[in-house]
Amino acid sequence: LKTGNEGFSKGKSKHPHQDAKRLQEVAGGQKPVATVLSCSDSRVPVELLFDEGIGDVFTVRVAGNVADTDELGTIEYGVDHLETPVLVVMGHTKCGAVTAVATGAELHGHIPALVDNIAPAVAHAKEKNPNLDAKAIVESAISENVFQAISDVITKSPAVRSRLKDGKVKIVGAVYHLEDGSVEWLGEHPKQKELIVAGDLVPAEQHGAGAEKHEPAHADAAKEGDSHAKEEGHEAAA
């Protein structure tokens, strides 16, 4: 990944694994070299900036590169099922999601629930830089948000945490610079060991709490379906 990005940022991409032969090679299965959690920003094309091709990278993209329920499940598929030896959590400069949270921008629809994972990162950035205003704090908050996502992955995913403890996966942070196409590598979370311990202390049933919240809704839908079925049955009988 490092070599690929160095070539990309210098305008010397090799564009590997992007031909018809590669399509045939991966049609029967995939064996990506890394799982990457990145922002959905259209200026951050993961495979291109790492100069990788089809089947090389298992990419998870979401605004603000947050690690919530859907992202965690997808990451687990890449790390635990496909057994990628590396998980990269990558933010980028001038991130709109981080900027919105840092500056207190007015948000609508589902966006507030999406970016609430970023709030702790912004708070940490402000604690470390108390003299900076909201706009100036964004750069620091972007890096903090990368580590926040790594923290969420380690503490909330027993599957990933298990492979991390066994040395089967390495989790590293990174920031992509829109200005020159280079990736700044942040390394592992500075409190990785503490996060592993904290994650192990969480009761197993709480890791699936997010899924449990959805069960009543599904149950209500099922009941509603039964009600419709009964009504149709009565109509048919009539």
C-alpha positions as CSV (number, residue, x, y, z in Angstrom):
1,L,0.0,0.0,0.0
2,K,2.8,2.4,0.9
3,T,4.7,1.6,-2.4
4,G,1.5,2.0,-4.4
5,N,0.7,5.4,-2.9
6,E,4.2,6.7,-3.4
7,G,3.9,5.9,-7.1
8,F,0.4,7.4,-7.3
9,S,1.4,10.7,-5.6
10,K,4.4,11.0,-8.0
11,G,2.2,10.3,-11.1
12,K,3.8,6.9,-11.7
13,S,0.9,4.5,-11.1
14,K,1.3,1.1,-12.6
15,H,-2.4,0.2,-12.6
16,P,-2.0,-3.5,-11.8
17,H,-4.8,-6.1,-11.9
18,Q,-7.2,-4.1,-14.1
19,D,-7.4,-6.2,-17.2
20,A,-9.6,-9.1,-18.4
21,K,-7.2,-11.7,-17.1
22,R,-7.6,-10.3,-13.6
23,L,-11.4,-10.6,-13.9
24,Q,-11.1,-14.3,-14.6
25,E,-8.6,-14.7,-11.7
26,V,-10.9,-13.3,-9.1
27,A,-14.2,-14.5,-10.5
28,G,-14.0,-17.7,-8.3
29,G,-13.1,-15.9,-5.1
30,Q,-11.3,-13.0,-3.4
31,K,-8.2,-12.7,-1.4
32,P,-7.6,-9.0,-0.8
33,V,-4.3,-7.9,0.8
34,A,-6.0,-5.3,3.1
35,T,-9.3,-4.0,4.5
36,V,-9.6,-0.2,4.3
37,L,-12.1,1.9,6.2
38,S,-12.2,5.2,4.4
39,C,-14.4,8.3,3.8
40,S,-17.0,8.3,1.0
41,D,-15.6,11.6,-0.3
42,S,-15.4,11.4,-4.1
43,R,-11.9,12.8,-4.0
44,V,-10.6,9.7,-2.0
45,P,-10.7,6.8,-4.5
46,V,-9.1,4.1,-2.3
47,E,-8.0,1.6,-5.0
48,L,-6.6,4.4,-7.2
49,L,-4.6,6.2,-4.5
50,F,-3.0,3.0,-3.4
51,D,-2.5,1.9,-7.0
52,E,-4.3,-1.4,-6.5
53,G,-6.6,-3.3,-8.8
54,I,-9.6,-5.6,-8.8
55,G,-9.7,-7.9,-5.8
56,D,-6.7,-6.3,-4.1
57,V,-8.4,-4.2,-1.4
58,F,-11.6,-4.8,0.6
59,T,-12.9,-1.3,0.9
60,V,-15.5,0.1,3.4
61,R,-16.5,3.7,2.6
62,V,-18.7,5.9,4.7
63,A,-18.9,9.6,5.4
64,G,-16.4,10.6,8.0
65,N,-14.8,7.1,8.0
66,V,-16.8,6.2,11.2
67,A,-17.0,2.7,12.6
68,D,-20.6,2.1,13.5
69,T,-22.7,-1.1,13.2
70,D,-22.8,-1.5,9.5
71,E,-19.2,-0.6,9.1
72,L,-18.1,-2.9,11.9
73,G,-19.9,-5.8,10.3
74,T,-18.3,-5.1,7.0
75,I,-14.9,-4.8,8.5
76,E,-15.4,-8.1,10.3
77,Y,-16.1,-9.7,7.0
78,G,-12.9,-8.4,5.6
79,V,-10.7,-9.0,8.6
80,D,-12.2,-12.2,10.1
81,H,-13.7,-14.0,7.1
82,L,-11.4,-12.9,4.3
83,E,-8.5,-12.8,6.8
84,T,-6.8,-9.7,5.6
85,P,-3.6,-9.2,7.6
86,V,-4.0,-5.4,7.6
87,L,-6.8,-3.0,8.5
88,V,-6.2,0.6,7.5
89,V,-8.5,3.3,8.9
90,M,-8.0,6.4,6.7
91,G,-9.3,9.9,7.1
92,H,-8.5,12.8,4.7
93,T,-7.7,16.5,4.8
94,K,-10.7,18.9,4.4
95,C,-13.1,16.2,5.5
96,G,-16.6,17.7,5.4
97,A,-18.1,15.4,8.0
98,V,-15.4,16.3,10.6
99,T,-15.6,20.0,9.7
100,A,-19.4,19.9,10.2
101,V,-19.1,18.5,13.7
102,A,-16.1,20.8,14.6
103,T,-17.9,23.9,13.6
104,G,-21.3,23.0,14.8
105,A,-22.9,23.1,11.4
106,E,-26.7,22.6,11.1
107,L,-27.3,19.0,9.9
108,H,-30.5,17.3,8.7
109,G,-32.0,13.9,8.0
110,H,-29.9,10.9,9.0
111,I,-26.7,12.8,9.0
112,P,-26.6,13.8,12.7
113,A,-26.9,10.1,13.7
114,L,-24.1,9.3,11.2
115,V,-21.6,11.8,12.5
116,D,-22.2,11.5,16.2
117,N,-19.3,9.1,16.3
118,I,-17.1,12.0,15.4
119,A,-18.0,14.1,18.4
120,P,-15.5,12.5,20.8
121,A,-12.7,13.0,18.3
122,V,-13.5,16.7,18.1
123,A,-13.7,17.0,21.9
124,H,-10.2,15.4,22.2
125,A,-8.8,17.8,19.6
126,K,-10.2,20.7,21.5
127,E,-8.7,19.5,24.8
128,K,-5.3,19.2,23.2
129,N,-5.6,22.5,21.4
130,P,-7.6,24.8,23.7
131,N,-6.4,28.0,22.0
132,L,-7.6,27.1,18.5
133,D,-11.0,28.2,17.1
134,A,-13.5,25.8,15.5
135,K,-12.1,26.0,12.0
136,A,-8.5,25.7,13.0
137,I,-9.3,22.6,15.1
138,V,-10.4,20.6,12.1
139,E,-6.9,19.4,11.1
140,S,-6.3,17.9,14.5
141,A,-9.8,16.5,14.7
142,I,-9.3,14.6,11.5
143,S,-6.4,12.6,12.9
144,E,-8.2,12.2,16.2
145,N,-11.2,10.9,14.3
146,V,-9.0,8.2,12.7
147,F,-8.0,7.0,16.1
148,Q,-11.6,7.3,17.4
149,A,-12.7,4.9,14.6
150,I,-9.8,2.5,15.5
151,S,-10.9,2.7,19.1
152,D,-14.5,1.8,18.2
153,V,-13.3,-1.2,16.1
154,I,-11.1,-2.6,18.8
155,T,-13.6,-2.1,21.7
156,K,-16.8,-3.1,19.9
157,S,-15.7,-6.0,17.6
158,P,-14.7,-9.2,19.5
159,A,-13.8,-10.8,16.1
160,V,-11.3,-8.2,15.1
161,R,-10.0,-7.8,18.6
162,S,-9.4,-11.6,18.8
163,R,-7.3,-11.5,15.6
164,L,-5.5,-8.4,16.8
165,K,-4.5,-10.2,20.1
166,D,-3.3,-13.2,18.1
167,G,-1.2,-11.1,15.9
168,K,-3.2,-12.1,12.8
169,V,-4.1,-8.5,11.9
170,K,-2.4,-5.1,12.3
171,I,-4.6,-2.0,12.6
172,V,-3.0,1.3,11.4
173,G,-4.3,4.8,11.0
174,A,-3.7,7.1,8.0
175,V,-4.7,10.5,6.6
176,Y,-4.9,11.1,2.8
177,H,-3.8,14.5,1.7
178,L,-6.1,15.8,-1.1
179,E,-3.5,18.4,-2.0
180,D,-0.8,16.1,-3.3
181,G,-2.3,12.6,-3.2
182,S,0.0,11.3,-0.5
183,V,-0.9,9.2,2.5
184,E,0.4,10.1,5.9
185,W,0.7,7.0,8.1
186,L,-0.2,7.5,11.7
187,G,0.7,4.0,12.9
188,E,-1.2,1.9,15.5
189,H,-3.4,3.5,18.1
190,P,-1.2,4.7,21.0
191,K,-3.5,3.0,23.5
192,Q,-4.1,-0.2,21.6
193,K,-3.3,-2.5,24.6
194,E,-5.6,-0.5,26.9
195,L,-8.4,-0.7,24.2
196,I,-8.1,-4.4,24.0
197,V,-8.4,-4.8,27.7
198,A,-11.4,-2.4,27.7
199,G,-13.1,-4.4,24.9
200,D,-12.6,-7.7,26.7
201,L,-14.3,-6.3,29.8
202,V,-17.5,-5.5,27.9
203,P,-20.2,-8.2,28.4
204,A,-20.6,-10.3,25.3
205,E,-24.3,-9.5,25.0
206,Q,-23.6,-5.8,24.8
207,H,-21.6,-6.2,21.6
208,G,-24.8,-7.1,19.9
209,A,-26.9,-4.4,21.5
210,G,-27.3,-2.6,18.2
211,A,-28.9,-5.6,16.6
212,E,-31.2,-6.1,19.5
213,K,-32.6,-2.6,19.1
214,H,-33.9,-3.6,15.7
215,E,-35.7,-6.7,16.8
216,P,-38.9,-5.1,18.0
217,A,-39.3,-3.3,14.7
218,H,-38.9,-6.5,12.8
219,A,-41.3,-8.2,15.2
220,D,-43.8,-5.4,14.7
221,A,-43.4,-5.8,10.9
222,A,-44.0,-9.5,11.2
223,K,-47.1,-9.0,13.3
224,E,-48.4,-6.5,10.8
225,G,-47.8,-9.1,8.1
226,D,-49.8,-11.7,10.1
227,S,-52.6,-9.1,10.5
228,H,-52.7,-8.6,6.7
229,A,-52.7,-12.3,6.1
230,K,-55.6,-12.8,8.5
231,E,-57.6,-10.0,6.8
232,E,-56.9,-11.6,3.4
233,G,-58.1,-14.9,4.8
234,H,-61.3,-13.4,6.1
235,E,-61.9,-11.7,2.7
236,A,-61.3,-15.0,1.0
237,A,-63.7,-16.8,3.3
238,A,-66.4,-14.1,2.7
